[in-house]
Amino acid sequence: MTDQVTRNVDIVLNKFGPITKQSRSLGHLCAACSLPLRVGDFYCGYPVGPGINPINRALFASNEPYRPCFALVHWSCGTGLD
Ligand SMILES: [Zn+2]
């Protein structure tokens, strides 16, 4: 059993927003601060892993590029930028 996995990855964070009343992201809890994404907020998706997709899991296990699942976070929580 492996208790630790190391991956050297380049992460590109795209800035989305501002959130509107029609945005699908409205009300999601930020994975970093647990506060909801509100109208006017900017946010980004933070890659967290291969998820449940078996192809992504196999690629991840082989240290090959894969499409990660993302956790939504406020732009400021994910980047430290305003
Ligand atoms: Zn946050």
PDB file of the backbone (N, CA, C, O) and the ligand in Angstrom, with CONECT records:
HET     ZN  A 101       1
ATOM      1  N   MET A   1       0.835  -1.184   0.000  1.00  0.00           N
ATOM      2  CA  MET A   1       0.000   0.000   0.000  1.00  0.00           C
ATOM      3  C   MET A   1       0.879   1.246   0.000  1.00  0.00           C
ATOM      4  O   MET A   1       1.859   1.331   0.741  1.00  0.00           O
ATOM      5  N   THR A   2       0.512   2.217  -0.847  1.00  0.00           N
ATOM      6  CA  THR A   2       1.266   3.454  -0.936  1.00  0.00           C
ATOM      7  C   THR A   2       0.604   4.523  -0.082  1.00  0.00           C
ATOM      8  O   THR A   2      -0.588   4.794  -0.225  1.00  0.00           O
ATOM      9  N   ASP A   3       1.371   5.118   0.793  1.00  0.00           N
ATOM     10  CA  ASP A   3       0.838   6.165   1.651  1.00  0.00           C
ATOM     11  C   ASP A   3       1.175   7.556   1.162  1.00  0.00           C
ATOM     12  O   ASP A   3       0.708   8.548   1.722  1.00  0.00           O
ATOM     13  N   GLN A   4       1.994   7.634   0.104  1.00  0.00           N
ATOM     14  CA  GLN A   4       2.393   8.943  -0.376  1.00  0.00           C
ATOM     15  C   GLN A   4       2.609   8.877  -1.875  1.00  0.00           C
ATOM     16  O   GLN A   4       3.203   7.923  -2.378  1.00  0.00           O
ATOM     17  N   VAL A   5       2.136   9.875  -2.586  1.00  0.00           N
ATOM     18  CA  VAL A   5       2.324   9.978  -4.033  1.00  0.00           C
ATOM     19  C   VAL A   5       2.920  11.341  -4.322  1.00  0.00           C
ATOM     20  O   VAL A   5       2.449  12.355  -3.807  1.00  0.00           O
ATOM     21  N   THR A   6       3.939  11.364  -5.132  1.00  0.00           N
ATOM     22  CA  THR A   6       4.566  12.621  -5.521  1.00  0.00           C
ATOM     23  C   THR A   6       4.386  12.829  -7.017  1.00  0.00           C
ATOM     24  O   THR A   6       4.692  11.941  -7.813  1.00  0.00           O
ATOM     25  N   ARG A   7       3.894  13.993  -7.397  1.00  0.00           N
ATOM     26  CA  ARG A   7       3.762  14.353  -8.800  1.00  0.00           C
ATOM     27  C   ARG A   7       4.298  15.769  -8.976  1.00  0.00           C
ATOM     28  O   ARG A   7       3.928  16.685  -8.242  1.00  0.00           O
ATOM     29  N   ASN A   8       5.155  15.926  -9.938  1.00  0.00           N
ATOM     30  CA  ASN A   8       5.599  17.258 -10.304  1.00  0.00           C
ATOM     31  C   ASN A   8       4.723  17.723 -11.456  1.00  0.00           C
ATOM     32  O   ASN A   8       4.805  17.192 -12.564  1.00  0.00           O
ATOM     33  N   VAL A   9       3.892  18.708 -11.192  1.00  0.00           N
ATOM     34  CA  VAL A   9       2.957  19.168 -12.213  1.00  0.00           C
ATOM     35  C   VAL A   9       3.009  20.686 -12.331  1.00  0.00           C
ATOM     36  O   VAL A   9       3.268  21.398 -11.361  1.00  0.00           O
ATOM     37  N   ASP A  10       2.758  21.153 -13.537  1.00  0.00           N
ATOM     38  CA  ASP A  10       2.566  22.581 -13.758  1.00  0.00           C
ATOM     39  C   ASP A  10       1.068  22.836 -13.679  1.00  0.00           C
ATOM     40  O   ASP A  10       0.288  22.190 -14.378  1.00  0.00           O
ATOM     41  N   ILE A  11       0.679  23.749 -12.855  1.00  0.00           N
ATOM     42  CA  ILE A  11      -0.739  24.075 -12.690  1.00  0.00           C
ATOM     43  C   ILE A  11      -1.003  25.445 -13.290  1.00  0.00           C
ATOM     44  O   ILE A  11      -0.348  26.428 -12.943  1.00  0.00           O
ATOM     45  N   VAL A  12      -1.968  25.493 -14.192  1.00  0.00           N
ATOM     46  CA  VAL A  12      -2.419  26.756 -14.755  1.00  0.00           C
ATOM     47  C   VAL A  12      -3.797  27.042 -14.178  1.00  0.00           C
ATOM     48  O   VAL A  12      -4.725  26.251 -14.350  1.00  0.00           O
ATOM     49  N   LEU A  13      -3.925  28.152 -13.507  1.00  0.00           N
ATOM     50  CA  LEU A  13      -5.213  28.541 -12.922  1.00  0.00           C
ATOM     51  C   LEU A  13      -5.827  29.628 -13.790  1.00  0.00           C
ATOM     52  O   LEU A  13      -5.226  30.680 -14.006  1.00  0.00           O
ATOM     53  N   ASN A  14      -7.024  29.364 -14.282  1.00  0.00           N
ATOM     54  CA  ASN A  14      -7.743  30.343 -15.083  1.00  0.00           C
ATOM     55  C   ASN A  14      -8.717  31.097 -14.191  1.00  0.00           C
ATOM     56  O   ASN A  14      -9.424  30.508 -13.374  1.00  0.00           O
ATOM     57  N   LYS A  15      -8.737  32.404 -14.367  1.00  0.00           N
ATOM     58  CA  LYS A  15      -9.637  33.248 -13.572  1.00  0.00           C
ATOM     59  C   LYS A  15     -11.000  33.319 -14.251  1.00  0.00           C
ATOM     60  O   LYS A  15     -11.098  33.693 -15.420  1.00  0.00           O
ATOM     61  N   PHE A  16     -12.047  32.960 -13.518  1.00  0.00           N
ATOM     62  CA  PHE A  16     -13.412  33.012 -14.030  1.00  0.00           C
ATOM     63  C   PHE A  16     -14.214  34.012 -13.208  1.00  0.00           C
ATOM     64  O   PHE A  16     -13.914  34.265 -12.041  1.00  0.00           O
ATOM     65  N   GLY A  17     -15.238  34.572 -13.841  1.00  0.00           N
ATOM     66  CA  GLY A  17     -16.121  35.486 -13.137  1.00  0.00           C
ATOM     67  C   GLY A  17     -16.189  36.834 -13.812  1.00  0.00           C
ATOM     68  O   GLY A  17     -15.644  36.995 -14.904  1.00  0.00           O
ATOM     69  N   PRO A  18     -16.828  37.796 -13.211  1.00  0.00           N
ATOM     70  CA  PRO A  18     -17.483  37.676 -11.915  1.00  0.00           C
ATOM     71  C   PRO A  18     -18.735  36.792 -11.988  1.00  0.00           C
ATOM     72  O   PRO A  18     -19.399  36.707 -13.021  1.00  0.00           O
ATOM     73  N   ILE A  19     -19.030  36.147 -10.873  1.00  0.00           N
ATOM     74  CA  ILE A  19     -20.209  35.299 -10.783  1.00  0.00           C
ATOM     75  C   ILE A  19     -21.466  36.166 -10.873  1.00  0.00           C
ATOM     76  O   ILE A  19     -21.556  37.236 -10.271  1.00  0.00           O
ATOM     77  N   THR A  20     -22.427  35.668 -11.644  1.00  0.00           N
ATOM     78  CA  THR A  20     -23.721  36.352 -11.771  1.00  0.00           C
ATOM     79  C   THR A  20     -24.794  35.517 -11.079  1.00  0.00           C
ATOM     80  O   THR A  20     -24.527  34.417 -10.596  1.00  0.00           O
ATOM     81  N   LYS A  21     -25.998  36.053 -11.039  1.00  0.00           N
ATOM     82  CA  LYS A  21     -27.113  35.314 -10.430  1.00  0.00           C
ATOM     83  C   LYS A  21     -27.441  34.058 -11.222  1.00  0.00           C
ATOM     84  O   LYS A  21     -28.046  33.127 -10.691  1.00  0.00           O
ATOM     85  N   GLN A  22     -27.044  34.026 -12.493  1.00  0.00           N
ATOM     86  CA  GLN A  22     -27.315  32.861 -13.333  1.00  0.00           C
ATOM     87  C   GLN A  22     -26.163  31.856 -13.350  1.00  0.00           C
ATOM     88  O   GLN A  22     -26.293  30.788 -13.948  1.00  0.00           O
ATOM     89  N   SER A  23     -25.055  32.174 -12.715  1.00  0.00           N
ATOM     90  CA  SER A  23     -23.875  31.321 -12.767  1.00  0.00           C
ATOM     91  C   SER A  23     -24.102  29.983 -12.060  1.00  0.00           C
ATOM     92  O   SER A  23     -24.662  29.941 -10.965  1.00  0.00           O
ATOM     93  N   ARG A  24     -23.666  28.902 -12.688  1.00  0.00           N
ATOM     94  CA  ARG A  24     -23.759  27.572 -12.060  1.00  0.00           C
ATOM     95  C   ARG A  24     -22.871  27.471 -10.830  1.00  0.00           C
ATOM     96  O   ARG A  24     -23.099  26.612  -9.978  1.00  0.00           O
ATOM     97  N   SER A  25     -21.882  28.317 -10.723  1.00  0.00           N
ATOM     98  CA  SER A  25     -20.961  28.266  -9.588  1.00  0.00           C
ATOM     99  C   SER A  25     -21.485  29.015  -8.376  1.00  0.00           C
ATOM    100  O   SER A  25     -20.926  28.894  -7.286  1.00  0.00           O
ATOM    101  N   LEU A  26     -22.549  29.788  -8.549  1.00  0.00           N
ATOM    102  CA  LEU A  26     -23.108  30.568  -7.449  1.00  0.00           C
ATOM    103  C   LEU A  26     -23.505  29.633  -6.307  1.00  0.00           C
ATOM    104  O   LEU A  26     -24.228  28.658  -6.516  1.00  0.00           O
ATOM    105  N   GLY A  27     -23.036  29.932  -5.122  1.00  0.00           N
ATOM    106  CA  GLY A  27     -23.400  29.165  -3.935  1.00  0.00           C
ATOM    107  C   GLY A  27     -22.485  27.997  -3.622  1.00  0.00           C
ATOM    108  O   GLY A  27     -22.556  27.440  -2.526  1.00  0.00           O
ATOM    109  N   HIS A  28     -21.615  27.606  -4.571  1.00  0.00           N
ATOM    110  CA  HIS A  28     -20.665  26.536  -4.262  1.00  0.00           C
ATOM    111  C   HIS A  28     -19.770  26.985  -3.118  1.00  0.00           C
ATOM    112  O   HIS A  28     -19.414  28.160  -3.022  1.00  0.00           O
ATOM    113  N   LEU A  29     -19.416  26.061  -2.266  1.00  0.00           N
ATOM    114  CA  LEU A  29     -18.521  26.408  -1.165  1.00  0.00           C
ATOM    115  C   LEU A  29     -17.083  26.359  -1.648  1.00  0.00           C
ATOM    116  O   LEU A  29     -16.655  25.383  -2.264  1.00  0.00           O
ATOM    117  N   CYS A  30     -16.351  27.408  -1.367  1.00  0.00           N
ATOM    118  CA  CYS A  30     -14.928  27.468  -1.708  1.00  0.00           C
ATOM    119  C   CYS A  30     -14.200  26.356  -0.946  1.00  0.00           C
ATOM    120  O   CYS A  30     -14.349  26.227   0.270  1.00  0.00           O
ATOM    121  N   ALA A  31     -13.417  25.560  -1.666  1.00  0.00           N
ATOM    122  CA  ALA A  31     -12.701  24.443  -1.043  1.00  0.00           C
ATOM    123  C   ALA A  31     -11.604  24.913  -0.098  1.00  0.00           C
ATOM    124  O   ALA A  31     -11.099  24.123   0.701  1.00  0.00           O
ATOM    125  N   ALA A  32     -11.233  26.166  -0.174  1.00  0.00           N
ATOM    126  CA  ALA A  32     -10.160  26.666   0.684  1.00  0.00           C
ATOM    127  C   ALA A  32     -10.683  27.322   1.957  1.00  0.00           C
ATOM    128  O   ALA A  32     -10.147  27.089   3.040  1.00  0.00           O
ATOM    129  N   CYS A  33     -11.736  28.146   1.833  1.00  0.00           N
ATOM    130  CA  CYS A  33     -12.201  28.891   3.005  1.00  0.00           C
ATOM    131  C   CYS A  33     -13.598  28.472   3.457  1.00  0.00           C
ATOM    132  O   CYS A  33     -14.070  28.913   4.505  1.00  0.00           O
ATOM    133  N   SER A  34     -14.254  27.630   2.677  1.00  0.00           N
ATOM    134  CA  SER A  34     -15.588  27.102   2.992  1.00  0.00           C
ATOM    135  C   SER A  34     -16.706  28.139   2.915  1.00  0.00           C
ATOM    136  O   SER A  34     -17.844  27.835   3.272  1.00  0.00           O
ATOM    137  N   LEU A  35     -16.415  29.334   2.466  1.00  0.00           N
ATOM    138  CA  LEU A  35     -17.472  30.335   2.282  1.00  0.00           C
ATOM    139  C   LEU A  35     -18.056  30.173   0.883  1.00  0.00           C
ATOM    140  O   LEU A  35     -17.346  29.759  -0.033  1.00  0.00           O
ATOM    141  N   PRO A  36     -19.352  30.496   0.697  1.00  0.00           N
ATOM    142  CA  PRO A  36     -19.962  30.329  -0.611  1.00  0.00           C
ATOM    143  C   PRO A  36     -19.445  31.346  -1.621  1.00  0.00           C
ATOM    144  O   PRO A  36     -19.083  32.471  -1.278  1.00  0.00           O
ATOM    145  N   LEU A  37     -19.425  30.905  -2.888  1.00  0.00           N
ATOM    146  CA  LEU A  37     -19.104  31.825  -3.981  1.00  0.00           C
ATOM    147  C   LEU A  37     -20.334  32.700  -4.192  1.00  0.00           C
ATOM    148  O   LEU A  37     -21.440  32.194  -4.379  1.00  0.00           O
ATOM    149  N   ARG A  38     -20.137  34.001  -4.161  1.00  0.00           N
ATOM    150  CA  ARG A  38     -21.251  34.951  -4.230  1.00  0.00           C
ATOM    151  C   ARG A  38     -21.207  35.737  -5.533  1.00  0.00           C
ATOM    152  O   ARG A  38     -20.200  35.754  -6.240  1.00  0.00           O
ATOM    153  N   VAL A  39     -22.324  36.385  -5.828  1.00  0.00           N
ATOM    154  CA  VAL A  39     -22.399  37.243  -7.007  1.00  0.00           C
ATOM    155  C   VAL A  39     -21.273  38.273  -6.931  1.00  0.00           C
ATOM    156  O   VAL A  39     -21.073  38.919  -5.903  1.00  0.00           O
ATOM    157  N   GLY A  40     -20.555  38.413  -8.019  1.00  0.00           N
ATOM    158  CA  GLY A  40     -19.453  39.368  -8.090  1.00  0.00           C
ATOM    159  C   GLY A  40     -18.096  38.765  -7.795  1.00  0.00           C
ATOM    160  O   GLY A  40     -17.069  39.383  -8.078  1.00  0.00           O
ATOM    161  N   ASP A  41     -18.074  37.553  -7.224  1.00  0.00           N
ATOM    162  CA  ASP A  41     -16.790  36.911  -6.908  1.00  0.00           C
ATOM    163  C   ASP A  41     -16.101  36.393  -8.176  1.00  0.00           C
ATOM    164  O   ASP A  41     -16.752  36.038  -9.158  1.00  0.00           O
ATOM    165  N   PHE A  42     -14.802  36.364  -8.123  1.00  0.00           N
ATOM    166  CA  PHE A  42     -13.993  35.681  -9.134  1.00  0.00           C
ATOM    167  C   PHE A  42     -13.508  34.376  -8.525  1.00  0.00           C
ATOM    168  O   PHE A  42     -13.330  34.277  -7.311  1.00  0.00           O
ATOM    169  N   TYR A  43     -13.299  33.389  -9.361  1.00  0.00           N
ATOM    170  CA  TYR A  43     -12.930  32.072  -8.830  1.00  0.00           C
ATOM    171  C   TYR A  43     -12.062  31.332  -9.847  1.00  0.00           C
ATOM    172  O   TYR A  43     -11.886  31.774 -10.982  1.00  0.00           O
ATOM    173  N   CYS A  44     -11.532  30.208  -9.411  1.00  0.00           N
ATOM    174  CA  CYS A  44     -10.767  29.346 -10.309  1.00  0.00           C
ATOM    175  C   CYS A  44     -10.992  27.891  -9.885  1.00  0.00           C
ATOM    176  O   CYS A  44     -11.435  27.610  -8.772  1.00  0.00           O
ATOM    177  N   GLY A  45     -10.676  26.992 -10.793  1.00  0.00           N
ATOM    178  CA  GLY A  45     -10.768  25.572 -10.494  1.00  0.00           C
ATOM    179  C   GLY A  45      -9.382  25.049 -10.144  1.00  0.00           C
ATOM    180  O   GLY A  45      -8.432  25.211 -10.910  1.00  0.00           O
ATOM    181  N   TYR A  46      -9.278  24.424  -8.985  1.00  0.00           N
ATOM    182  CA  TYR A  46      -7.987  23.915  -8.535  1.00  0.00           C
ATOM    183  C   TYR A  46      -7.945  22.409  -8.760  1.00  0.00           C
ATOM    184  O   TYR A  46      -8.763  21.688  -8.190  1.00  0.00           O
ATOM    185  N   PRO A  47      -7.014  21.911  -9.577  1.00  0.00           N
ATOM    186  CA  PRO A  47      -6.991  20.478  -9.858  1.00  0.00           C
ATOM    187  C   PRO A  47      -6.684  19.673  -8.599  1.00  0.00           C
ATOM    188  O   PRO A  47      -5.733  19.966  -7.875  1.00  0.00           O
ATOM    189  N   VAL A  48      -7.508  18.652  -8.350  1.00  0.00           N
ATOM    190  CA  VAL A  48      -7.351  17.880  -7.115  1.00  0.00           C
ATOM    191  C   VAL A  48      -7.054  16.398  -7.346  1.00  0.00           C
ATOM    192  O   VAL A  48      -6.709  15.691  -6.400  1.00  0.00           O
ATOM    193  N   GLY A  49      -7.180  15.917  -8.574  1.00  0.00           N
ATOM    194  CA  GLY A  49      -6.869  14.511  -8.791  1.00  0.00           C
ATOM    195  C   GLY A  49      -7.672  13.919  -9.920  1.00  0.00           C
ATOM    196  O   GLY A  49      -8.407  14.635 -10.599  1.00  0.00           O
ATOM    197  N   PRO A  50      -7.545  12.613 -10.136  1.00  0.00           N
ATOM    198  CA  PRO A  50      -8.175  11.965 -11.282  1.00  0.00           C
ATOM    199  C   PRO A  50      -9.661  11.696 -11.120  1.00  0.00           C
ATOM    200  O   PRO A  50     -10.333  11.390 -12.105  1.00  0.00           O
ATOM    201  N   GLY A  51     -10.196  11.800  -9.907  1.00  0.00           N
ATOM    202  CA  GLY A  51     -11.617  11.543  -9.705  1.00  0.00           C
ATOM    203  C   GLY A  51     -11.977  10.078  -9.883  1.00  0.00           C
ATOM    204  O   GLY A  51     -11.148   9.200  -9.645  1.00  0.00           O
ATOM    205  N   ILE A  52     -13.221   9.807 -10.304  1.00  0.00           N
ATOM    206  CA  ILE A  52     -13.699   8.422 -10.384  1.00  0.00           C
ATOM    207  C   ILE A  52     -13.541   7.810 -11.763  1.00  0.00           C
ATOM    208  O   ILE A  52     -13.767   6.612 -11.932  1.00  0.00           O
ATOM    209  N   ASN A  53     -13.162   8.598 -12.745  1.00  0.00           N
ATOM    210  CA  ASN A  53     -13.021   8.096 -14.106  1.00  0.00           C
ATOM    211  C   ASN A  53     -11.864   7.099 -14.176  1.00  0.00           C
ATOM    212  O   ASN A  53     -10.728   7.466 -13.873  1.00  0.00           O
ATOM    213  N   PRO A  54     -12.126   5.835 -14.571  1.00  0.00           N
ATOM    214  CA  PRO A  54     -11.067   4.820 -14.574  1.00  0.00           C
ATOM    215  C   PRO A  54      -9.929   5.126 -15.547  1.00  0.00           C
ATOM    216  O   PRO A  54      -8.781   4.765 -15.288  1.00  0.00           O
ATOM    217  N   ILE A  55     -10.235   5.775 -16.644  1.00  0.00           N
ATOM    218  CA  ILE A  55      -9.168   6.140 -17.586  1.00  0.00           C
ATOM    219  C   ILE A  55      -8.255   7.169 -16.949  1.00  0.00           C
ATOM    220  O   ILE A  55      -7.032   7.053 -17.028  1.00  0.00           O
ATOM    221  N   ASN A  56      -8.846   8.182 -16.312  1.00  0.00           N
ATOM    222  CA  ASN A  56      -8.030   9.188 -15.630  1.00  0.00           C
ATOM    223  C   ASN A  56      -7.210   8.568 -14.507  1.00  0.00           C
ATOM    224  O   ASN A  56      -6.055   8.935 -14.290  1.00  0.00           O
ATOM    225  N   ARG A  57      -7.817   7.627 -13.799  1.00  0.00           N
ATOM    226  CA  ARG A  57      -7.081   6.960 -12.710  1.00  0.00           C
ATOM    227  C   ARG A  57      -5.886   6.181 -13.233  1.00  0.00           C
ATOM    228  O   ARG A  57      -4.813   6.196 -12.631  1.00  0.00           O
ATOM    229  N   ALA A  58      -6.077   5.498 -14.358  1.00  0.00           N
ATOM    230  CA  ALA A  58      -4.979   4.725 -14.933  1.00  0.00           C
ATOM    231  C   ALA A  58      -3.869   5.650 -15.422  1.00  0.00           C
ATOM    232  O   ALA A  58      -2.684   5.370 -15.239  1.00  0.00           O
ATOM    233  N   LEU A  59      -4.272   6.761 -16.049  1.00  0.00           N
ATOM    234  CA  LEU A  59      -3.264   7.717 -16.518  1.00  0.00           C
ATOM    235  C   LEU A  59      -2.501   8.301 -15.333  1.00  0.00           C
ATOM    236  O   LEU A  59      -1.278   8.436 -15.377  1.00  0.00           O
ATOM    237  N   PHE A  60      -3.228   8.645 -14.277  1.00  0.00           N
ATOM    238  CA  PHE A  60      -2.585   9.201 -13.088  1.00  0.00           C
ATOM    239  C   PHE A  60      -1.611   8.195 -12.487  1.00  0.00           C
ATOM    240  O   PHE A  60      -0.492   8.547 -12.113  1.00  0.00           O
ATOM    241  N   ALA A  61      -2.045   6.937 -12.397  1.00  0.00           N
ATOM    242  CA  ALA A  61      -1.192   5.891 -11.811  1.00  0.00           C
ATOM    243  C   ALA A  61       0.072   5.683 -12.629  1.00  0.00           C
ATOM    244  O   ALA A  61       1.110   5.294 -12.093  1.00  0.00           O
ATOM    245  N   SER A  62      -0.020   5.945 -13.941  1.00  0.00           N
ATOM    246  CA  SER A  62       1.141   5.803 -14.825  1.00  0.00           C
ATOM    247  C   SER A  62       1.934   7.094 -14.941  1.00  0.00           C
ATOM    248  O   SER A  62       2.898   7.179 -15.700  1.00  0.00           O
ATOM    249  N   ASN A  63       1.517   8.095 -14.180  1.00  0.00           N
ATOM    250  CA  ASN A  63       2.159   9.414 -14.215  1.00  0.00           C
ATOM    251  C   ASN A  63       2.071  10.036 -15.611  1.00  0.00           C
ATOM    252  O   ASN A  63       2.987  10.726 -16.057  1.00  0.00           O
ATOM    253  N   GLU A  64       0.955   9.778 -16.285  1.00  0.00           N
ATOM    254  CA  GLU A  64       0.707  10.355 -17.610  1.00  0.00           C
ATOM    255  C   GLU A  64      -0.274  11.521 -17.470  1.00  0.00           C
ATOM    256  O   GLU A  64      -1.004  11.598 -16.481  1.00  0.00           O
ATOM    257  N   PRO A  65      -0.296  12.426 -18.450  1.00  0.00           N
ATOM    258  CA  PRO A  65      -1.259  13.531 -18.388  1.00  0.00           C
ATOM    259  C   PRO A  65      -2.698  13.015 -18.353  1.00  0.00           C
ATOM    260  O   PRO A  65      -3.033  12.047 -19.036  1.00  0.00           O
ATOM    261  N   TYR A  66      -3.527  13.655 -17.571  1.00  0.00           N
ATOM    262  CA  TYR A  66      -4.928  13.260 -17.426  1.00  0.00           C
ATOM    263  C   TYR A  66      -5.775  14.511 -17.221  1.00  0.00           C
ATOM    264  O   TYR A  66      -5.256  15.592 -16.943  1.00  0.00           O
ATOM    265  N   ARG A  67      -7.093  14.343 -17.366  1.00  0.00           N
ATOM    266  CA  ARG A  67      -8.010  15.463 -17.106  1.00  0.00           C
ATOM    267  C   ARG A  67      -8.417  15.427 -15.643  1.00  0.00           C
ATOM    268  O   ARG A  67      -9.183  14.550 -15.245  1.00  0.00           O
ATOM    269  N   PRO A  68      -7.929  16.349 -14.836  1.00  0.00           N
ATOM    270  CA  PRO A  68      -8.232  16.298 -13.411  1.00  0.00           C
ATOM    271  C   PRO A  68      -9.635  16.792 -13.091  1.00  0.00           C
ATOM    272  O   PRO A  68     -10.263  17.497 -13.880  1.00  0.00           O
ATOM    273  N   CYS A  69     -10.106  16.405 -11.920  1.00  0.00           N
ATOM    274  CA  CYS A  69     -11.288  17.018 -11.331  1.00  0.00           C
ATOM    275  C   CYS A  69     -10.824  18.320 -10.676  1.00  0.00           C
ATOM    276  O   CYS A  69      -9.668  18.458 -10.275  1.00  0.00           O
ATOM    277  N   PHE A  70     -11.746  19.255 -10.582  1.00  0.00           N
ATOM    278  CA  PHE A  70     -11.392  20.557 -10.030  1.00  0.00           C
ATOM    279  C   PHE A  70     -12.236  20.875  -8.795  1.00  0.00           C
ATOM    280  O   PHE A  70     -13.424  20.557  -8.739  1.00  0.00           O
ATOM    281  N   ALA A  71     -11.611  21.498  -7.828  1.00  0.00           N
ATOM    282  CA  ALA A  71     -12.328  22.081  -6.692  1.00  0.00           C
ATOM    283  C   ALA A  71     -12.408  23.577  -6.941  1.00  0.00           C
ATOM    284  O   ALA A  71     -11.409  24.208  -7.285  1.00  0.00           O
ATOM    285  N   LEU A  72     -13.590  24.143  -6.769  1.00  0.00           N
ATOM    286  CA  LEU A  72     -13.745  25.581  -6.967  1.00  0.00           C
ATOM    287  C   LEU A  72     -13.268  26.329  -5.730  1.00  0.00           C
ATOM    288  O   LEU A  72     -13.603  25.978  -4.599  1.00  0.00           O
ATOM    289  N   VAL A  73     -12.489  27.354  -5.971  1.00  0.00           N
ATOM    290  CA  VAL A  73     -12.017  28.215  -4.892  1.00  0.00           C
ATOM    291  C   VAL A  73     -12.100  29.667  -5.350  1.00  0.00           C
ATOM    292  O   VAL A  73     -11.992  29.960  -6.541  1.00  0.00           O
ATOM    293  N   HIS A  74     -12.292  30.559  -4.403  1.00  0.00           N
ATOM    294  CA  HIS A  74     -12.199  31.976  -4.733  1.00  0.00           C
ATOM    295  C   HIS A  74     -10.842  32.231  -5.398  1.00  0.00           C
ATOM    296  O   HIS A  74      -9.840  31.603  -5.054  1.00  0.00           O
ATOM    297  N   TRP A  75     -10.832  33.137  -6.330  1.00  0.00           N
ATOM    298  CA  TRP A  75      -9.569  33.468  -6.986  1.00  0.00           C
ATOM    299  C   TRP A  75      -8.518  33.863  -5.955  1.00  0.00           C
ATOM    300  O   TRP A  75      -7.362  33.452  -6.052  1.00  0.00           O
ATOM    301  N   SER A  76      -8.916  34.654  -4.977  1.00  0.00           N
ATOM    302  CA  SER A  76      -7.958  35.109  -3.958  1.00  0.00           C
ATOM    303  C   SER A  76      -7.509  33.948  -3.067  1.00  0.00           C
ATOM    304  O   SER A  76      -6.360  33.929  -2.626  1.00  0.00           O
ATOM    305  N   CYS A  77      -8.379  32.991  -2.796  1.00  0.00           N
ATOM    306  CA  CYS A  77      -7.997  31.830  -1.980  1.00  0.00           C
ATOM    307  C   CYS A  77      -7.044  30.912  -2.749  1.00  0.00           C
ATOM    308  O   CYS A  77      -6.142  30.320  -2.156  1.00  0.00           O
ATOM    309  N   GLY A  78      -7.238  30.793  -4.058  1.00  0.00           N
ATOM    310  CA  GLY A  78      -6.422  29.883  -4.863  1.00  0.00           C
ATOM    311  C   GLY A  78      -5.089  30.458  -5.272  1.00  0.00           C
ATOM    312  O   GLY A  78      -4.139  29.720  -5.537  1.00  0.00           O
ATOM    313  N   THR A  79      -5.015  31.782  -5.325  1.00  0.00           N
ATOM    314  CA  THR A  79      -3.795  32.399  -5.865  1.00  0.00           C
ATOM    315  C   THR A  79      -3.103  33.364  -4.906  1.00  0.00           C
ATOM    316  O   THR A  79      -1.926  33.679  -5.083  1.00  0.00           O
ATOM    317  N   GLY A  80      -3.825  33.830  -3.899  1.00  0.00           N
ATOM    318  CA  GLY A  80      -3.265  34.864  -3.022  1.00  0.00           C
ATOM    319  C   GLY A  80      -3.353  36.232  -3.640  1.00  0.00           C
ATOM    320  O   GLY A  80      -2.869  37.206  -3.063  1.00  0.00           O
ATOM    321  N   LEU A  81      -3.977  36.328  -4.832  1.00  0.00           N
ATOM    322  CA  LEU A  81      -4.105  37.607  -5.523  1.00  0.00           C
ATOM    323  C   LEU A  81      -5.501  38.171  -5.303  1.00  0.00           C
ATOM    324  O   LEU A  81      -6.455  37.418  -5.109  1.00  0.00           O
ATOM    325  N   ASP A  82      -5.621  39.480  -5.333  1.00  0.00           N
ATOM    326  CA  ASP A  82      -6.939  40.119  -5.198  1.00  0.00           C
ATOM    327  C   ASP A  82      -7.714  40.054  -6.508  1.00  0.00           C
ATOM    328  O   ASP A  82      -8.842  40.540  -6.583  1.00  0.00           O
TER     329      ASP A  82
HETATM  330 ZN    ZN A 101     -12.374  31.047  -0.494  1.00  0.00          ZN2+
END
